[in-house]
Amino acid sequence: MEENEILLPNRKEFLKDLESEVFNKLVIFDISGFGNINHYYGYSFGEKILKLISLRLEDKFIGSKIYYLGADVFAAASCFELSKDRFIQSIKSIIWYFGYTPIELDEYKVYIPLRAGVAINYNELVFSAEFALKQTRVLKHNLVIYDSEQHHINHPNSSSIKEDLYWETQIIQAIKKDKFEIFAQSISNQTDKKYEVLVRMKDEKGKIVSPYFFLERAKKLNLYSEITKKIVQKSFEFFDSKNIEFSINLSISDILEKDVVDYIIQKIYEFDIGHLLTIEITESEGIDNLEEVISFIRIVKSLGVKIAIDDFGTGYSNFSYLVTLQADFIKLDGSIIQDLNKSKTAKAVVEAIVFFAQKVGIKTVAEFVSSKEIFNICKELDIDYFQGYYFDEPKNVKELKLK
């Protein structure tokens, strides 16, 4: 056996396994520009790199079977037991990991940009994943996902197709014609006021559309990251030189998208705005890829950015990772805040969170403060900042009266 031989199952075993129909999820990885590595460093070096890539994939991709399909192509297949959300998050984590963590070999550091085509719940998994991989070049994106439940390819009579096609057209046109608007809502205490940036979209008639109608659909279309970039650009432009702190929302999906991270870091440098910026990470989405998230946080914190954990207090709220993620703020989930005047349990939960936050030096923010009664309870509980309709509703930033 040669030293650099890749020990992963090969294409023949891959096709045999797929025939058994135990898998319903498949990703095919292709290394962008691998030919350049062979030409520059030599084919022997390239073989060593492929071996190290196979070892990394085995180490990072849990719950799936990894294959080497030849040349610079790898695949991972997963069975029904692994949820598709976890499968997709693992793929994004791997793309992020390879893009930011170079392989060090023979005194060289080599970065491995990956493209990935994903197919979920299709009868022809290989064909669908290969087609998705080809689309990465067409769409100039490193990840394309085809999910039969979302794309309705096998359900031409679905009653939801007309609505999906309508919103798909609206989202694509909004991106092409820059029809996204930034709104803002204040976050304040006795002395300070800052703002959370919120996204809205204009439809074909110029009407403002709630994110409820387009954000999840944008994720299905793999266009969510494009919206994130537009919001980053517009919010940075607006708050540039205003010396007012503001926050933007990033999902775990955003943080695991290498091109989104690159874009945000570039814009922080370009506008020199890190000292004014807070990034809110949605806690309820789950953080399975702590290593990548922590790496991102370290990078932006070195640029002066603060970190807030959004919607804390619901789901699987975990106090320990608040410290691990170096959180500066905890945003208390609005559903708990709204119940403060009705539920002793809600009040006890908030008291526990505030007590912990004060001990470790994290500031707290109450969301959805909708009445004077709730506001007074929040003050009694010693919460630091307040946000909600009792103070103001989200407004287009053009309408803000800033000193």
N, C-alpha and C positions, 0 to 999 in steps of 0.2 A: 504493500500500500504506500503510495507516494505521500510525502509530508504535507503537501498542499492540497491533497484530494478533499473535495467537499463530501462530507459523510451524510448529507441530507438525502431523503428519498428522491428519486429522479422522476422524469416526466412519465416514464412507463408506469411506475407505481402510482403516480398522481392520477393518471387516467383510470387505472384499475380501481383506485379508491373511490373516485367520483361515480363510477358505474354502480357501486354498492348503495348509492343514494343515502349515505349517512350524514352527508354535509348539506347544509342549506345556505351557507355563506362562504364567499370566496373573494380573495383579493390577490391580484397579480401586481407585483412590484417590478418596475424597470428602472435601472440606474441611468440617470440622465448624463450623457457625455462620457460613458465608460470607455468608449474607443479612444478618447483623448488620454486617459490614464495609461492604456496599453501603449500608445504611440510615444508618450513622453517618458514614462518610467520603464517601459519594457513589459513583455508578456509574462515573464516570470513574476514580476512585481504585481501585475494585474491578477494572477492566479492566487497569490497570497492575500490580496485584498478581498477577493471573492470568498475565500475561506473565512476571513475575519468577519465579513458581512453575514455569512451563514451562522456563525457563532453568536453574533449580536442579535440576529433575528430569533434564534432559539431562546436566548436569554430574556429578551424583551417581550416576545409575543406569547403570552400565557393563554392556555385553553384552546389552542389551535395546532394543527399539524403543518409543519413547514416543509416546503419542497424546493429543490433546485431544478429549474426547467431548462437549463442550458444557457450559454452565452452570458448575458447580464440580467437574467430574469429569474425571479423567485416568486413563490406563491404561498399563501396560507389559507387553509380551509378549516371551517368550524362547523360543529354540529348544532342541533336545535337547542341544546342545554345552555349554550352561551348566548346571552342576549345580544341583539344587534347593536344596541347602544354601546355596550362594552366592547364589542368587536370593532366598531367604527372608532371609538375613542382610542383603542390600542393602535390602530392604523395611524391616526393623527399623531399619537405620541411617538411612534417609530419614525415618521417623516420628520418630526421636530427634532428628535434625538439625533438622527443621522445628519440632519442639516446643521446642527449646532455643535456636535461632538465629533471632532475629526478622528480618523484612524491614524495612529502614529506607528509608522513602520519604516525601518531602515533610515532613520533620521529625517523622514519626511512626515508632514501632516497633510492628510488627504481628506477633504470633505466629500460626502457621498449624497448628492441630491437625489431623492427618489420621486418617481411618479407612481401613482397607484390607481388601478381600476377595480371597482368593487361591484359585486353582484350579490343580491340577497333574495332568496326565495323564488328563483327562476328555475324552470325545468332544464334549460340549457345554461348552466352556470358558467362554463368555460367561455362559450361564445359571448355571453352578456358581459363578463368581466373583461374579456379582450376588447370588446367594443368600447367599454367604459375607459379602458387604458388608452385606446386610440383617441378618444374624445379629450383626454387631458392635453393633447397637442393642439387640437382645434380650439378649445376654450382657454388655452394658455393657463391652465390650473394644474397643480400637482396632485389633485385628488378629484375623481369623479365617481359618484355612487349611483347605482341603479338598484332601486328597491321596488319589487313588484307591487307591494302594498301602496306605494306612494305614486308610482308612475302609471298604474292602471293599464299597462301594456296588454295584459291578458284579460282585461275586462272592458271591452270597447263600449258596452252598453251602460257603464256605470253612471248613475244619476249625478255624481259629483264632478264628472269630467268638464261640463260646461262652466261650472264655477271655477274649477281649478285652472282651466285655460284662460278664463277672464283675468284672474289674479296673476297668472304667469305673465300674461301680456302687460298688465299694469306695472308689475315689478321690473320687467326687462326695460320697458319704456322709461320708467322712473330713473333707472340707473343710466341709461343712454342719454337722457335729456336732463339729468341732474334735478330731479323733482323731489328730492328729500330735503326736509326742513328740520332745523334744530330748535326745539323748545327747551325751556329751563324752568325748574322749580326751586325755590329758595330752601336752604338748610341753614337754620340760624340758632343763635343763643342770645344771651343778653347783650353781647358786645360785637359778635361777628356775624357776617352773612356771606354764605357761598352758595353755589348753584349746582344742581344735578342736571346734566344735559340729557334730553330725551328726544327720540327720533319720531318724526311724523312723515307721511308721504302724501303728495298731491296726486289725485287721480286725473284721468283725461279731461275732466270738467273743471279742474282746479280746486276740487273739494279736498279738505284735509282728512286723511284717513288714519285711524288708530293703528298702532303697531299690532294689535290683536289680529288684524286681517292679513298682514303681510310678512311678519317676521318668521313665523314657523314655516310658511310656504317658501320663503327665501332660503331657509335652511335646506328644504327638500330639493330646491333647484340648484343648490350649491352656489348661491349668490349672496349668502349672508355676509361673507367676508368683504364683499364689495360695498355693502351698505356700511359696515363698520368703518372701512377706510374713508368713506365720504363723511361720516359723522366726525371722525377724528380731524379731518382737514377743516371742516366747517367750524367745529368748536374751537380748534386751535386758532384759526383766523379771527374768530370773534373775540376771544378772551386775550389775544395777544396784546401786550402793553396796557391792559386794563388793571393789572395788579389785583385781580379778584380770583379767589380760589374757585375751582370748579371740578366736577367729577364726570367721568364717562363710564359706561357699563361695558364690561367685557365678559363674555361667556368663557367657560373652559375650552369650548370649541375654538374660539378666537385665539386663545393663548397657545393652543396646540397647532395653529396654522402658522407655519414659518414665514410666509409672505406677509401675513398680518403683523406679526411681531417685528419683522424687519421694517415694515412701513411705519409702525408706531414709534420705534426707536429713532428712525430717520427724522420723523416730524418733531419729536421732542428736541432733537439737536437743532433742527432747522429753525424752530420758533423759540428755542431756549426757554421752555415753558414748564419744565419738570417741577420747579418749586411751587407752581400754582395748581398742579394736577393731582387728583386722586383717582385711582382706578378701582372701580367697584366690581368685585368678583361675586357672581351669583352663587351663594352657598348651596342652595337647594338642588343645583344641577349635579353635584357630586364631584369629588376630586379624587379620582383613582390614580392619576398620574402625577403624584406629588413631586417627583424629582424634576420633571419638566416645568411644572408650575413654580416651584421654588427657584429654579434657575432664572425664569423670566422675572420673578419678583426681585431677585438680587440685581439683575441688570437695570430695571427701571428705578429701583431704590437708589442705586448709585448715581442716578440722574436727578435725584431730589423728589421723585414721585412718592406719594403716600398710597397705602393700600387699605381698602374697606371691604369687609365681608358683608355682602348684601343678604337680606332675608334670613337673618340668623334667628334661631329659635324654633324652627320647624324641621320636619324631616329627621335627619340623623345628626342634628347639631352636635358638634364635637369641640369641646373647649380646648383640647390639646393642640389641634392644628391651627388655632388662632395664633398661638405663639410660634408654631412652626412656620406659618406663613407671614410672620412679622407684621401682623395687622396693626394698623394705626387706628382704625375705626371699626366698630360693629354696628351694622344697621339692623335694628330690631324689626322682625317681620311685622308687617302691617296688620295681619290677621290677629296677632296677639295684642298689639297696641289698641286695636278697635274694641277688644273685649276687656280692657282694664277696668272699666266702670261696671262690668257685669259678671266677671269671673274671678274668684279668688285664686284659682289655678293660674290664670294668665298673669295675675299680679305677682304670684310667687315665682313664676318662671322669669319674669323680667327682673325681679329683685335679685335672683341668683346670678343672672347674666351681668347685671350692673356691679354686683359685689365682686365677681371674678374680674371683670374689666378694670375696675379701680385698683385691684391688687397687682395686676400686671401692667398697668399704665396704658390701657387702651380706652379711647373715648367712645361713647355710645351715642347713637342717633335713633330717635323714635320716628318711624315712618307712619303715614296715614293718621296723623293727629287731626281729627276732624271736628273737635268741639272744645270749648273752654274747660269742660269737666275732665276730659281726657288729658288735656294740656296740664291742668293742675296736678293730676295724679302723676304724670311724667316728671314734673318738677319735684314732687314729694319723693319720688324714687331716685332722684339725683341723676337723671339722664342729662347728658351734656348738650345735645343738639336736637332740634325739632324740625319736622317736615310734614306738610299736609295741607289740606284744603282750609283748615282753620286760619292759616296764615295767607296762603295764596294758591291758585291753581297754576298748572304749567302754562307758560306763555311763549309765544314766538320770541326768540331773543331780540328781534328787531323792536319789540314793544317794551323791553326792559328799560327801566329808568335807573341807570347806574351813575353813581357819583364819580 
